[in-house]
Amino acid sequence: MTYTICHYPDQSRFMTECEGVTAYVEYIRTDRVLDIVHTIVPQSIGGRGIAAALVRAAFDYARENGLVPQAACPYAHAWLLRHPEYLDRD
């Protein structure tokens, strides 16, 4: 499924809504790093790939802006391990 994901840099979040429920990833950005610190998907909309879509959107943004993706959040860390191409620093 495809989700509409919006970036809210003033809140350091990427967010989406499904069935009226909001899910998001929250990050910390430094000069060279985008570190996802929380991935929040309420149980009522879980199991639909929403967390993966949010993490991908955040790390796509990082790559497009020359930032190194990092993941303090356990879910985002596991996602990075499954997608090592996001760690390439060519």
C-alpha positions as CSV (number, residue, x, y, z in Angstrom):
1,M,0.0,0.0,0.0
2,T,1.1,3.6,-0.7
3,Y,0.9,6.2,2.0
4,T,1.0,10.0,1.7
5,I,3.9,11.0,3.9
6,C,4.5,14.6,4.9
7,H,7.6,16.1,6.3
8,Y,7.3,18.6,9.1
9,P,10.8,19.9,9.7
10,D,9.7,22.3,12.4
11,Q,8.5,19.2,14.4
12,S,11.4,17.0,13.2
13,R,8.8,14.5,12.0
14,F,7.6,12.6,9.0
15,M,3.9,11.8,9.4
16,T,1.1,10.0,7.7
17,E,-2.5,9.3,8.5
18,C,-4.5,6.1,8.1
19,E,-8.1,5.7,9.0
20,G,-7.9,9.0,10.9
21,V,-5.0,7.8,13.0
22,T,-1.6,9.5,12.8
23,A,1.7,7.6,12.6
24,Y,5.1,9.2,12.5
25,V,8.9,9.0,12.8
26,E,10.7,11.6,14.9
27,Y,14.3,12.5,14.2
28,I,17.3,14.5,15.3
29,R,19.2,16.3,12.6
30,T,22.7,17.6,13.0
31,D,25.0,19.1,10.3
32,R,25.7,15.7,8.7
33,V,23.3,13.2,10.3
34,L,19.6,12.4,10.4
35,D,19.0,10.1,13.3
36,I,15.5,8.5,13.7
37,V,14.8,8.4,17.4
38,H,11.2,7.2,17.5
39,T,8.9,5.3,15.1
40,I,5.3,5.5,16.3
41,V,2.5,3.5,14.7
42,P,-0.6,3.0,16.9
43,Q,-1.6,-0.6,17.2
44,S,-5.0,0.1,15.5
45,I,-3.2,0.7,12.2
46,G,-0.2,-1.6,12.7
47,G,0.9,-4.4,10.5
48,R,0.3,-2.5,7.2
49,G,3.9,-1.4,6.4
50,I,3.4,2.1,7.7
51,A,6.5,2.1,9.8
52,A,8.6,0.9,6.9
53,A,7.2,3.6,4.6
54,L,7.9,6.3,7.2
55,V,11.4,5.2,7.8
56,R,12.1,4.9,4.1
57,A,10.8,8.5,3.5
58,A,13.0,9.9,6.3
59,F,16.1,8.1,5.0
60,D,15.3,9.0,1.4
61,Y,15.2,12.6,2.6
62,A,18.6,12.1,4.3
63,R,20.2,10.7,1.2
64,E,18.8,13.5,-1.0
65,N,20.2,16.0,1.3
66,G,23.7,14.5,1.8
67,L,22.9,13.4,5.4
68,V,24.1,10.1,7.0
69,P,21.2,8.0,8.1
70,Q,21.3,6.7,11.7
71,A,18.8,5.0,13.9
72,A,18.6,5.2,17.7
73,C,15.1,3.7,17.3
74,P,15.2,-0.1,17.4
75,Y,12.7,-0.4,14.5
76,A,14.6,2.0,12.3
77,H,17.9,0.3,13.2
78,A,16.5,-3.1,12.1
79,W,15.2,-1.4,8.9
80,L,18.7,-0.1,8.1
81,L,20.1,-3.6,8.6
82,R,17.7,-4.9,6.0
83,H,18.5,-2.0,3.6
84,P,22.3,-1.6,3.8
85,E,22.2,0.4,0.5
86,Y,21.2,3.3,2.7
87,L,24.5,3.2,4.5
88,D,26.6,3.6,1.4
89,R,28.5,6.8,1.6
90,D,29.8,7.1,-2.0
